[in-house]
Amino acid sequence: MGDTGSVRRIGTPRQEPTPMPRLAVYALVVCLLAAVAAVVSFTQGSLIGIVWVLLAGLSSNMAWYYLRRAKVEKAARAAKATG
């Protein structure tokens, strides 16, 4: 999480980041929920589904961005570790 203010001893490993980027997962969940809301809205005859479609598009782009950024960071760490 965050710094607890405790003194870090030399030789103790730091916490590794989570393997799956959390923001990408959240954005993907929002995308799926917005897509479902758009379908429900359109089946009920409401045009507010257009807003849900736009939100689904935005959140899918965010998920793609965060997944790609995590992939690039992982490759950079691997390149740095190998020298």
GROMACS elastic network, one bead per residue, 0.5 to 0.9 nm:
[ bonds ]
;  ai    aj funct       b0    kb
    1     4     6  0.86229   500
    2     5     6  0.89244   500
    3     6     6  0.76041   500
    4     7     6  0.87904   500
    5     8     6  0.88839   500
    8    11     6  0.87309   500
    8    12     6  0.72876   500
    9    12     6  0.58654   500
   10    13     6  0.85803   500
   13    16     6  0.85531   500
   16    19     6  0.84766   500
   17    20     6  0.85942   500
   17    21     6  0.85990   500
   18    21     6  0.66243   500
   18    22     6  0.76684   500
   19    22     6  0.87625   500
   19    70     6  0.89320   500
   20    23     6  0.89007   500
   20    24     6  0.80321   500
   20    25     6  0.77686   500
   20    67     6  0.83718   500
   20    70     6  0.82254   500
   21    24     6  0.54938   500
   21    25     6  0.66492   500
   21    66     6  0.69491   500
   21    67     6  0.66865   500
   21    70     6  0.66068   500
   22    25     6  0.51876   500
   22    26     6  0.63323   500
   22    27     6  0.86780   500
   22    66     6  0.87520   500
   23    26     6  0.50552   500
   23    27     6  0.60655   500
   23    28     6  0.84961   500
   23    62     6  0.84294   500
   23    63     6  0.72675   500
   23    66     6  0.67440   500
   23    67     6  0.87106   500
   24    27     6  0.50799   500
   24    28     6  0.60816   500
   24    29     6  0.86139   500
   24    59     6  0.89911   500
   24    60     6  0.88561   500
   24    62     6  0.69469   500
   24    64     6  0.71990   500
   24    65     6  0.78193   500
   24    66     6  0.52132   500
   24    67     6  0.59512   500
   25    28     6  0.50601   500
   25    29     6  0.62176   500
   25    30     6  0.86718   500
   25    63     6  0.69299   500
   25    66     6  0.89383   500
   25    67     6  0.88150   500
   26    29     6  0.51119   500
   26    30     6  0.62546   500
   26    31     6  0.85849   500
   26    59     6  0.88818   500
   26    63     6  0.78508   500
   27    30     6  0.50803   500
   27    31     6  0.61136   500
   27    32     6  0.87156   500
   27    58     6  0.88815   500
   27    59     6  0.51736   500
   27    60     6  0.66142   500
   27    61     6  0.85129   500
   27    62     6  0.61956   500
   27    63     6  0.51002   500
   27    64     6  0.88540   500
   27    66     6  0.88380   500
   28    32     6  0.62512   500
   28    33     6  0.86214   500
   28    56     6  0.88328   500
   28    59     6  0.66295   500
   28    60     6  0.61498   500
   28    62     6  0.81764   500
   28    63     6  0.56344   500
   28    64     6  0.86766   500
   29    32     6  0.51887   500
   29    33     6  0.61686   500
   29    34     6  0.85012   500
   29    59     6  0.86147   500
   30    33     6  0.51201   500
   30    34     6  0.59595   500
   30    35     6  0.84882   500
   30    55     6  0.82985   500
   30    56     6  0.71297   500
   30    59     6  0.64101   500
   30    60     6  0.83264   500
   31    34     6  0.51511   500
   31    35     6  0.61543   500
   31    36     6  0.86975   500
   31    53     6  0.89399   500
   31    55     6  0.71228   500
   31    57     6  0.71668   500
   31    58     6  0.78869   500
   31    59     6  0.51838   500
   31    60     6  0.56678   500
   31    63     6  0.85177   500
   32    35     6  0.51076   500
   32    36     6  0.62904   500
   32    37     6  0.86133   500
   32    56     6  0.70726   500
   32    59     6  0.89477   500
   32    60     6  0.86730   500
   33    36     6  0.51249   500
   33    37     6  0.61075   500
   33    38     6  0.85682   500
   33    52     6  0.89513   500
   33    56     6  0.79533   500
   34    38     6  0.60564   500
   34    39     6  0.86441   500
   34    49     6  0.89254   500
   34    51     6  0.89469   500
   34    52     6  0.52346   500
   34    53     6  0.67799   500
   34    54     6  0.86685   500
   34    55     6  0.63945   500
   34    56     6  0.51707   500
   34    57     6  0.89464   500
   34    59     6  0.87454   500
   35    38     6  0.50428   500
   35    39     6  0.63287   500
   35    40     6  0.86961   500
   35    49     6  0.88524   500
   35    52     6  0.65922   500
   35    53     6  0.63012   500
   35    55     6  0.83756   500
   35    56     6  0.58005   500
   35    57     6  0.89049   500
   36    39     6  0.51722   500
   36    40     6  0.62220   500
   36    41     6  0.84967   500
   36    52     6  0.86007   500
   37    40     6  0.51071   500
   37    41     6  0.59335   500
   37    42     6  0.85261   500
   37    49     6  0.71208   500
   37    52     6  0.64352   500
   37    53     6  0.85830   500
   38    41     6  0.50096   500
   38    42     6  0.60572   500
   38    43     6  0.85004   500
   38    48     6  0.77922   500
   38    50     6  0.70209   500
   38    51     6  0.78460   500
   38    52     6  0.50096   500
   38    53     6  0.59262   500
   38    56     6  0.86331   500
   39    42     6  0.52333   500
   39    43     6  0.61127   500
   39    44     6  0.86168   500
   39    49     6  0.71046   500
   39    52     6  0.87644   500
   39    53     6  0.88712   500
   40    43     6  0.51918   500
   40    44     6  0.62894   500
   40    45     6  0.87990   500
   40    46     6  0.88800   500
   40    49     6  0.79098   500
   41    44     6  0.52319   500
   41    45     6  0.64855   500
   41    46     6  0.53775   500
   41    47     6  0.71653   500
   41    48     6  0.66562   500
   41    49     6  0.50617   500
   41    50     6  0.88080   500
   41    52     6  0.84602   500
   42    46     6  0.54374   500
   42    47     6  0.65163   500
   42    48     6  0.78374   500
   42    49     6  0.56359   500
   42    50     6  0.84522   500
   43    46     6  0.75380   500
   45    49     6  0.88669   500
   46    49     6  0.64326   500
   46    50     6  0.89116   500
   47    50     6  0.59653   500
   47    51     6  0.81780   500
   48    51     6  0.55334   500
   48    52     6  0.69716   500
   49    53     6  0.62093   500
   49    54     6  0.86503   500
   50    53     6  0.50763   500
   50    54     6  0.63178   500
   50    55     6  0.86752   500
   51    54     6  0.51021   500
   51    55     6  0.62051   500
   51    56     6  0.86114   500
   52    56     6  0.60873   500
   52    57     6  0.86066   500
   53    56     6  0.50327   500
   53    57     6  0.62552   500
   53    58     6  0.87007   500
   54    57     6  0.50935   500
   54    58     6  0.62434   500
   54    59     6  0.86638   500
   55    58     6  0.50812   500
   55    59     6  0.60961   500
   55    60     6  0.84711   500
   56    59     6  0.52507   500
   56    60     6  0.60444   500
   56    61     6  0.86136   500
   57    60     6  0.52049   500
   57    61     6  0.63044   500
   57    62     6  0.87170   500
   58    61     6  0.52414   500
   58    62     6  0.63425   500
   58    63     6  0.88114   500
   59    63     6  0.61780   500
   59    64     6  0.85871   500
   60    63     6  0.50506   500
   60    64     6  0.61748   500
   60    65     6  0.85697   500
   61    64     6  0.50717   500
   61    65     6  0.61134   500
   61    66     6  0.86918   500
   62    65     6  0.50535   500
   62    66     6  0.62159   500
   62    67     6  0.85757   500
   63    66     6  0.52901   500
   63    67     6  0.61131   500
   63    68     6  0.84990   500
   64    67     6  0.52544   500
   64    68     6  0.60732   500
   64    69     6  0.85370   500
   65    68     6  0.51821   500
   65    69     6  0.60588   500
   65    70     6  0.86109   500
   66    69     6  0.50218   500
   66    70     6  0.61286   500
   66    71     6  0.85764   500
   67    70     6  0.51792   500
   67    71     6  0.62505   500
   67    72     6  0.87709   500
   68    71     6  0.50382   500
   68    72     6  0.62647   500
   68    73     6  0.86410   500
   69    72     6  0.51419   500
   69    73     6  0.61425   500
   69    74     6  0.85476   500
   70    73     6  0.50768   500
   70    74     6  0.60468   500
   70    75     6  0.85782   500
   71    74     6  0.51258   500
   71    75     6  0.62437   500
   71    76     6  0.86516   500
   72    75     6  0.51137   500
   72    76     6  0.61594   500
   72    77     6  0.86712   500
   73    77     6  0.61704   500
   73    78     6  0.85919   500
   74    77     6  0.51420   500
   74    78     6  0.62044   500
   74    79     6  0.86119   500
   75    78     6  0.50551   500
   75    79     6  0.61001   500
   75    80     6  0.85163   500
   76    79     6  0.50630   500
   76    80     6  0.60482   500
   76    81     6  0.85429   500
   77    80     6  0.50292   500
   77    81     6  0.60866   500
   77    82     6  0.86797   500
   78    81     6  0.51032   500
   78    82     6  0.62782   500
   78    83     6  0.86054   500
   79    82     6  0.53005   500
   79    83     6  0.61916   500
   80    83     6  0.51738   500
